[in-house]
């Protein structure tokens, strides 16, 4: 791989971006995630004529140029020239000149300042004559110390699995599932890609009892593609979950862990226990709401006992995305809830556990559930036949 250094003025760089000659978002890049403060700090750096780290650009054999490293910086510069960023006159360290420019946009700058901005020089590193994986490996190494999230780093690893996950995210977004209004959070820092990737790995390995951490997912990205059946399974699970959300009167708000749980459940349950009850997710969320409000005192003791399962789900819903015991707990709770309140078929003799929960009002429900999870080998395999 050949690297060459040059210097370009901002005016020239912005002109090339606006003309479409320089691609800021090749498929391995994350979205534009800098907040207004970080963008203002970059503009402040330019106004003070300080230094900005080099931009790395890959020149493809066909002549196309894409940004390998420096996307956020270039996007902020482009937007400043488009009058979308307001100068922060109070930025530290205090400066009379910067204070005088506070509240201005690019178009309002005094001629002298605008000329200085236009002529501000950025160091550019261009990459040519490379092997296919070399630019992305360089990106991976450049950003290891930049606090990128694991999915952002993985997204730079070109390969079939990465492409499959990216395409699935697009499909499920087009389907209307992966959007903030439906699930409660955005794809900032490639959160959707992370959840879809973990779901694919869980289905591919066929068990919930394996710790699917960042290393496991990264290795899959480096190795080989997911099977067609796995991709089809995630696609079908997404469609089923979309129907569940649309059928719920309550607004659904997942986190990464609970969204992954429902995707996995919507994959295996229709295969093992039959069609999902149309109001399963809606009823589950209504009961969660009642529990949080403490509105269950009028229920029979055995019903309150079953609702303790929902409390267990809540307890294992936060900050434990990959912990195996939490993944298993959330999954089995959804199954038990469906069986108890919608009379769907049991699995791995879960009927015995439900009977025990109804009759044994002394032992804590979580203890009974975790004993069952271990003794029954819940989650392994992910898909199996109905209980007799």
N, C-alpha and C positions, 0 to 999 in steps of 0.2 A: 504494500500500500504506500502510495506517494502522498506526502503532505507538503503543501506550499503555503507560505504566509504572505498576506498582502494587507493593505489598509484601504478602506473605503469610507467616503464621507456619508453621513446619514442621509443627506438629500439624495444621493445616488442609490443607496440601499432601499429607501422608501419607494423611490420611483420604480425600482425593479420588482418590489413586492406588489405594488399596485398594478403593474403591467402583467402580473402572473408569471414572471420569469423566475421567481424564487418561491418555492412551496414551503409555507410555515408549518403545515400539518400533514406530513407523510404518515402512513398508517401505523408506524411504531410510536408516534408521539402522543403524549397525553393532551387533553384539551387545554384551553387557556384558563388557568386557575388563579393567576395572581390577583389579589384584591387591590382596591384602589390605593391603599397605603404603599404597597410594594411598587406599584406603577409610578406613584408620585415620587418615591425615593429614587427610582431610576432616572426620571426626568430631572430631579434635583442634582443627581450626579453629573448629568450632561451639562446643566446650566453652570455648575461649578468647574466644568472642564476637568473632571477627575477621570479615572480609568474605569473602563468596562471590560470584563474578561472577553476573550476571543470567542467569536461565533464559528462553529464548525459546520461546513457545508459540504455535502456529498454531490459530486458531479457524476451523473449516470452516463453510461456509454452513449446514450442517445442525446446527450447534451442537457437534459433536464437537471435542475439544481434543487436540492431539498435541504432543509435545515436539519442537521443531525443534533446539534446542541446549541441552545440559545433561543429557542422558540419564544419563551415568555418575554425575554428582553426585546426581541424584534417586534412582537405583537404590541408591546407597550409603546415602543418608538413609533410604529405605524399609527397607533391610535392617538398619540400626542400630535403628530403631524395632521391628523384628521380632526383636531380640535375636540377630542373626547376626554382629555385629561386636563384637570385644573391644577395649576401650580400651587403647592403648599408653601406659603410664605413663612410659615412658622417652623419649618424643618430645621433640625439641629445639625451642625452647630449654627448659632445665630449669625445672620449675615444681612447687612443693610441692603445689599443688592437683591438678594433673594426675597427679603421682606417686601421690597418695592414691587416685585413681580407677583406677589401672592394674589390668587384669584384669577390670574390671567390664563388664557389658553394660547395655543401656538399663534393663532391669527392676531392676537392682541400684542404680541411681543414687539418691543422697540426694534427698529430695523437692525441696529447693531447686534442685539442679542439674537435675533432670528438668523442673521448671517452666521454667527458663531455656532448656533445649533446646527444649521445646515452643513457646516464644514467640520463638525465634530467627527473625529476619525474612530472607526471601529476596527480592531484587528480581526482579520478573517483567515481561517485555516480551511483550505480546500483539499478534499480527499479525492484522489484519482488512482487508477490502476490497482484496485483492491480486489481481494477475494470476496465472495458473496457475504460471508459472516463477519468480515473484519469491521465495517462501519458500525454495526450494531453492537459488537463486542466492545468497541471503543466507547460508544454511548453508555453502555452498561457500566464500564469502569469509570468514566468521567462523572457519573451521577451517583456512585455508591456513597459518596460523602455529602450528598446534597439533600438528604432526608426525603428521598423519593419513597413512596409507599411500595411494598412488595409487588402489587399488581402493576404499578408504573414501571418498575424495573423489568418485570417479566414481559411487559408489552414490547420491549425492545428486542426480545428474542424471537427472531423470525422463524417460522415453522408452521407445519400444518395445524397443530393443536392450537397455537395462538390465533391463527386465522379462523379456525372453527369457532372458538369462543367469541372472537370479535364479531363474526357474522351472526352468531346466535343472539348476541346483545342487540344487534341491529334489528333482527327479526322480532324479538320479544318487545323491543321498543316500538316498532311499527304496529305490532299487535295491540299495543296500548297497555301492556303489563308494566314494563319498566319505565315508569314516569312518576315524578314526585307526587302528583295528585292521587295516584292509586296506591303507592306503597309507602309514601311518607318520607323518602329521601332521594337525593339526586345521585348522578354518576360522578360526582366530584371525587378526584383521586382514583378513578376507575373502579369504584365500588361495585357496580353492576358486573363488570368483567370478572372481578374477584369472586363474587358469589356464583356466577355461572360456571367459572372454572372449577371451583370446589365441588359444585353439584355434579359436573361432568366426571370428575375424578371419583367421587363416591359411587356413582352409577357404574363407572368402568371397573372399579375394583370389586364392586358387588358386596360391599359391607359397610356398616357404620361404625365398626369397631376398630378401624384403622385411624390413627391420628393424621388427618390431612392438614399438615402445616404448610408454611410457605415453601419449604424445601421440597416437599413432595410434589406440590403443584409446579414449581419451577422445573423439576426433573422431568415431569410429563411434557412440559413445553419444549424441553431440549430433546426428548426422545422421539416420540412418534405421534401420529394422529389418534384421536378418539375414534372408536368404532362408529359405523353408521347407526347402529342400534342405540348407542348412547346419545348421539346427537338427536335422533328422532325421539328418544325418551324425554330429553330435556325440553324439546319443542312441545311435545304433548303435555308435559307437566305445566309448562308455562301457560298453555291455552286453558287447561283445567283450573289453574289458580286464577287466571283472569276471570273466568266464569264465577268462581267463588267470590271474588271481590265485587264483581258487578251485582251479585245476588245479595250482598250485605247492605243493610240500611245504615249501619255504623261506618264511619270513616276508618279505614284500616291504616295502621301505622306500624310497619315492621322496623326492625333493625337488621343488620347483616345476618346475624345468627338466626333470627326467626324467619326471615325470608328464605334462607337456605333450607330450614326445616320444612317449611310448607312446600317448597319446590320438590324436595326429595319425597315428602309424603304424597304429593300429587302425582309423583311418578309411580311409586310402588303400590299404593292402596288400590287404584283402579284395577291393577293386575291381580292382586292377591285377595282383596276383600270386596271387589265389585265397585259399581259406580259410586261416586262420592255423593252424600246427601247434599242437595243444592244449598241448604242453609247452614252447612257445617261451620264454615269460617265465621259467618255472621253470628250464629248462636254462641260459638266459642268466644268471640270478642264481646258479646253482650254480657256473658257470664264473667268475663274478666273485669268488665266495667262495674258490675254489681259487687264483685269482691273488693275492688278498690274503694268503693263507696261504703262497704260494710253492710250492704243491703241483702243479707242472706239469713237473717235471724228467724224469719218465718218459715224457713224450709225444714223439712224433716231431718233428723240427725244423719240418716244414711245418705240423704241428698247432699247435705253440707259436707259430708265425708268425701263424696265424689268430687265436689267442687274444690277440695283441697288439691286435687290434681292440677287444677288451673293455677293455683298458687305456686306449685312446684315448677310449672312451666315459666311463670313470671320470675321466680327466683333464679332459674337457669337461663334467662333470656338475655342478660346484660353482660357484655364484656367477655363472653366465653364462646367465641365463635367456633373455635377448633377443638376445645376440650372434649374428649370422647364421652365422658360421663354426662356432660351437659347436652351434647348432640343426641345421645341415646335417650335421655330423660325427656327432652322436648318431643322427640319422635313418638315415644311410647305413650306420652300423655295425650297427644292428638288422637292416636289410635283408640285409647281407652275412652276418651270423651265421645268419639264417634260411636263406639260400641255401646256405651252406657246410655247415651241420650238419643241415638238414632237406630239402635238395634242392628248395627252392621255386624258382619261376621267377625268372630274372634280370630286370633292368630297366636300360635305358640301357647295355647291354653291360657290366653289372657282372661277368659271367662272365670277361671279359678281365682285370679287376682281380684277381679271385680267383686266376686262373692266375698272374698276375704276383707276387702275394703268396706263392704257393707256390714259385715258381721263383727269384725274386730275393730271396735271403736277406741281401743286403748293404744295400740302401737301407732306411732306417727305414720301418716300416709307415705311420706318420702322414704322411710325405712322399708316399708313393704314393697314399694315400687323398685327401689334399687336392689333389694334381695331378688325380686322377680327378674329384673333385667339381667343379673348375673347368672341366676340359675337356669333361665330359659335361653340364654345366649341371644338376647334380643339384638336385632340388627344384622345378624350374620346367619345365613345370607340375607341380602337386602330384599330379594324376591324369593318367595317359596310358596308352596301350595297351602290351601286353606286347612285349618285344623279339622279333625274329624268330628 
